[in-house]
Amino acid sequence: MENGDFFLGLAQQALWVAALATAPILLPALLAGLIIGMIQAATSINEATLSFVPKLIIVGATLVLFGGSILMLVVDFTREVFERIPDLLS
């Protein structure tokens, strides 16, 4: 049953890493979309590029700011998984 616990823990950790890796990108895009949507509703301007371009810029800026830390998070998780493989085989 030890392998089953390992894989359940691994799946839980993978979901947590995925949430931590995507949150710095998704949350600013969500807030930008919400603010732009409210402005569009108030001004009755319904153009798709008006909401797409600012979100694209914000996602790019957050990738520049947090890309290194996101990459290190994923690399550390991957390294930890590969280091545990010999323990499973013994």
C-alpha positions in Angstrom: 0.0 0.0 0.0 3.0 2.2 0.3 3.1 2.8 -3.5 -0.5 3.8 -3.5 0.1 6.4 -0.8 3.1 7.6 -2.7 1.1 8.2 -5.9 -1.7 9.9 -4.0 0.7 12.2 -2.4 2.4 12.8 -5.7 -0.9 13.7 -7.4 -1.8 16.0 -4.5 1.6 17.7 -4.7 1.3 18.0 -8.5 -2.1 19.7 -8.2 -0.7 22.1 -5.7 2.4 22.9 -7.9 0.0 23.5 -10.8 -2.1 25.9 -8.8 1.0 27.8 -7.6 2.4 28.0 -11.1 -0.8 29.3 -12.7 -2.0 31.6 -10.0 0.4 34.5 -10.7 -0.7 34.5 -14.4 -4.4 33.8 -14.0 -5.3 36.2 -11.1 -4.0 39.4 -12.7 -5.7 38.4 -16.0 -8.9 37.8 -14.1 -8.8 41.1 -12.4 -8.0 42.9 -15.6 -10.9 41.2 -17.4 -13.2 42.1 -14.6 -12.2 45.8 -14.6 -12.3 46.1 -18.4 -15.7 44.3 -18.4 -17.1 46.8 -16.0 -15.7 49.7 -18.0 -17.2 48.2 -21.2 -20.5 47.8 -19.5 -20.5 51.4 -18.3 -19.5 52.9 -21.6 -21.5 50.4 -23.9 -18.3 49.7 -25.9 -18.4 46.1 -26.9 -15.2 45.5 -28.9 -13.3 42.3 -28.3 -9.8 43.7 -28.9 -10.4 46.3 -26.1 -10.5 43.4 -23.6 -8.0 41.1 -25.2 -5.0 43.4 -25.7 -4.7 44.6 -22.1 -5.1 41.1 -20.8 -2.4 39.9 -23.2 -0.1 42.7 -22.0 -0.8 41.9 -18.3 -0.1 38.2 -18.9 3.1 39.0 -20.6 4.2 41.3 -17.8 3.4 38.7 -15.1 5.4 36.1 -17.1 8.4 38.4 -17.2 8.1 39.1 -13.5 7.2 35.6 -12.2 8.4 33.3 -15.0 11.7 32.5 -13.2 10.1 31.5 -10.0 7.4 29.5 -11.7 10.1 27.7 -13.7 12.1 27.0 -10.5 8.9 25.6 -8.8 8.3 23.2 -11.6 12.0 22.2 -11.8 12.2 21.5 -8.1 9.0 19.4 -8.2 10.3 17.4 -11.2 13.7 16.9 -9.5 12.0 15.7 -6.3 9.9 13.2 -8.3 12.9 11.8 -10.1 14.8 11.5 -6.8 12.0 9.4 -5.4 12.0 6.8 -8.2 14.7 4.6 -6.7 12.8 4.4 -3.5 9.8 3.0 -5.3 11.8 0.3 -7.0 13.4 -1.1 -3.8 
